[in-house]
Amino acid sequence: MLIVRATKKLLDRIGPPNLGEGEPSTTLLGQWYATALFWKPQVALFVNEQTLLPVLMPLAPAATLLARFPQQVAAVLAAHGTPDAIIDEELRQMRDRRLAKTANRSVVGIMNEFTSLAETYRGDTPVPDLPGLAMRLATTPCGPLYSKHVSPDRELDALLRSIAPQGS
């Protein structure tokens, strides 16, 4: 099960929380956090709680955001060199989706930092390259990862190496 913990401004757009008490995420990457960026056109920023990996995608139509999110995650994971078998399993686990309020202030702080950086990186570009922007954000050193692998891309790589069969 995919759990997305959304900010109030995103919940106002996509609907109320529907996560039951004690329902855990069953995806390899765990919970995702999300917020709305009120650019023109509007964008949703997702950040993985475990790796801080960012994913950017069009917000509209907001009603289908959670249904469209797994394919965007798959594209970002593929761009980071994630094996197809892992992506396929992640997509399978994401078929069931739940929405909740944010609960980790550290991840919300990272989303705020990514928002600021993304606005700077996109500059005056009217329609930014969202996958490219997400890849660039993934190289950003993040305080919560300093004692581990420093940046989301390296943290994802370390996670993937930790689950890879020995000898591969």
N, C-alpha and C positions, 0 to 999 in steps of 0.2 A: 504494500500500500504506500502510495505517495502522500506525504504530508507537506502542505505548503502553508507556512505561517506568514500571513500578510499584514502589512501596515494598515492602519485605519483608512487612509486615503485610497488604498487599493480595495479593501473590503467594501467600502462604499460603492465601488464600481462593479465588483464581481459577485457580491452576495455575502450573506452572514456565514460565520463559522459553522461547520458541521462535523467536527472531530469529536468522537465519543471519548469518554473518560477511559484512559488506559490503552487507547488504540495506538500501537507502535508503527513506525515506518518499517516496511520490509525491504526497502531498496538498499542496495549496496552503499550508496552515498548518503542515505538517511534523509533528514528533513531539509527542506529548502525554505528560504525566506524570500519575500517578494515585496516590491513597492512599485508605484506608478511614477513615471517621469513625464511631466506634462510638457513635453516637447511637441513640436508640430512636424510630423504626426506623433501621437503619444506612444510611449514605449514602456514596457514592463521590464524591470531589472529583478532577476532572481539570483540569489547567492546561496550556495550550498553551506549548510551549517558545519559540516565536518572538514571540508577542504577549502572553503571560502571561494570556490570556483564560481565566477560570474557567468550569467547567461542573459543576453538581451534579446527581446523580441517585440514585434508590434503588439500594442495593447488591444487594438480594435480587431475584431469585435470582442469586447470585454466578456460577453456571455460565454465565449468558447475558449477563453484564455487557458484554463486548466486542461482542457481537452487537447489544445495545440502544444502545450508545454513539453510533453514527452518527446515529440519529434525534434523540437529545438534542442533539448538536452542531448539527444542522440547525435545531432549534427555537431554540437560543440565537443562532445566526447570523441567523435570520429576525428575532428580537427586536431585533437590532442593526442591522437594515435592510440586510442583505446581499442582493444580487440573487439571484433564484431560479436563474439559470444557474450562478452560482458555487456555490451550495448543492448543486445537482444534480451538478455535476462533483466536488465534494468527496465526496458520498455514493458516487458511482461509484468513486472512488479508494479509498474505505474498505471496499470489499467484501472485500478481502484484508487480514487483520489479523494482526499479530505482537505478541508480548509480550516485554518485556525488563526488565532491572534498571535502576534509575535510574543516570544517568551525569553529570548536571549539578547540582552542589550548590547553585548559585544558584537554580535552579527549585525544588529541594526546600525551600530556605529560604522562597521565596515561598509554596509550599503550606502550610508551617507557619504563616506569617503569615495566609493566607486562612483556615486552620482556626480560628485564634484569633479573627479578626474574625467569621467565620460563627457561632461559638458565642455571641459577644456580641450580634450582630445578631438571632439567632433568639430570644434570651431564654428565656422559659418556654414558648414555643409548642411543643406536643407534636408537631405535624406541620407543619414550616415550609414556606413557599412556596419550593421549591427554585429554579425559574426566576427568581423575583423576587430571591432571595438572591444568585444568580449575577450578575444584572444590577447589583445594588448593589456586590458585590465588584469588578466590572469597572471601577468608577469610582475604585478605590483607587490612589493614587500608589504606584509601585513603583520602588525604587532602580535596578534594571537598565534602566529605561525613562526615567530622568531626562534623559539626553542625547538622547533621541528625543522621544516624545510623552507621557511621564509616566505614563499609566494604560492598562490593557489595552484599554478601549473606544476610546480615541483611537488606540492603536497599530493595532488592527484596522481602524479607519476609514482610517488612512493607508495601510495595506497594500492595502485595497480600492481606494482612489483611485489607487494606483500601478499597478494592473493594469487599471483601467477604460479602455476605448477613449477616445482623445482626442476632446473635443467632447461628452462625455456628462455 
